[in-house]
Amino acid sequence: MVGRVPELFSGAAQITATFWQTGSTMAVCNVSYPSSRRNSAMVIAYDGGDSAPISSEWALGDYHRFAKMALWDFGPKLVAACDIRPGLRVLDVGAGTGNTAIPAALTGAEVIASDITTENFAAGRAEAAARGARLDWVRGDAQRLPFSDHTFDVVTSSVGAIFAPRHQDVADELIRVTKPGGTIGMICWTRRSWVCEILATLAHYDPPAPDALPVRLWGDPEHVRSLFGDRIATLSYTTHEYTRGAATPVEFADFFMATFGPIPAAFDAVRDRPGRAAALRRDLYDLARRHDVGTAGAAEFRFEYILLVATTAV
Ligand SMILES: C[S@@+](CC[C@H](N)C(=O)[O-])C[C@H]1O[C@@H](n2cnc3c(N)ncnc32)[C@H](O)[C@@H]1O
């Protein structure tokens, strides 16, 4: 498969491949285009066979381990806030390994978990099976969802769709696939959250595409309101915070480096510059030390988010 990359990206100015170990062996290919400021990193499963390319930075690290530690509780909160119940058709966008889709399915609703990163579906399916939940897993880009207009009673996204670069396209798609009078429920990081602080640090090393809007904007209700416009009848949002801890800031940063896909992706972006890689590691440790609100021997970090629920206009 790695050998086929040049033919898949025929307009590229330069293609390099290095290998990454995440359980199975992966090749990380960097494809740069003459007119773009940003290289696109792409990960290719390389098991010696003819594996298909895998899709995004979220396939790096160990997303399920990250989700179980950092944000598994979001799912039941979103399910309750959207009043998901038996008989409703529900779509979860940017579903990851199912923190929302699985509890939604356990209510008796008919659920589709959709995500651009299909590599994480195996962990989601295993989690669903262990909990006795039945649901479907479908590949889908939040900016162009593979579903017909007005299909779902409820559309959810727990810090998922917010990572797509074109916010207006995401909002348009969420509205399009929701039935009139249906519900859209989202959990979004605020600019003060630990995750947005990490993303801001990563951007110094792995700059986003120039036209990509930052994730933190979804934490601003005015931004959300302007994206949805008069296509929603009601919009409520509440701000929340929770904390997560570790023995030390370094241990916490190390956990993120091992599990949270955008961090390995940023290290990959600077892999040919050892000085930059060392600086990135140092910055992540410094960030963790600065944001530690715990006590000696018990580091603690704040995760601030908004939970928003909108109903679509009839
Ligand atoms: C922080 S994870 C959240 C996953 C899950 N909702 C949860 O709360 O654990 C972000 C998710 O958004 C997905 N994602 C990023 N960009 C996307 C896009 N354009 N369309 C669909 N999903 C996307 C990633 O693949 C990843 O699974």
The ligand as a Gaussian input file, in Angstrom:
#p B3LYP/6-31G(d) Opt

LIG

0 1
 C      -12.203000      14.058000      20.553000
 S      -12.822000      12.824000      19.459000
 C      -14.515000      12.624000      20.069000
 C      -15.061000      11.243000      19.827000
 C      -16.319000      10.903000      20.614000
 N      -17.450000      11.688000      20.215000
 C      -16.057000      11.041000      22.083000
 O      -16.613000      11.972000      22.716000
 O      -15.289000      10.242000      22.622000
 C      -13.054000      13.660000      17.943000
 C      -13.666000      12.750000      16.907000
 O      -14.073000      13.528000      15.793000
 C      -13.782000      12.808000      14.637000
 N      -13.689000      13.736000      13.507000
 C      -12.734000      14.655000      13.273000
 N      -13.004000      15.306000      12.124000
 C      -14.161000      14.776000      11.646000
 C      -14.957000      15.025000      10.498000
 N      -14.617000      15.944000       9.601000
 N      -16.078000      14.299000      10.332000
 C      -16.425000      13.342000      11.222000
 N      -15.720000      13.061000      12.324000
 C      -14.602000      13.770000      12.533000
 C      -12.476000      12.107000      14.946000
 O      -12.252000      11.034000      14.072000
 C      -12.707000      11.691000      16.383000
 O      -13.294000      10.429000      16.469000

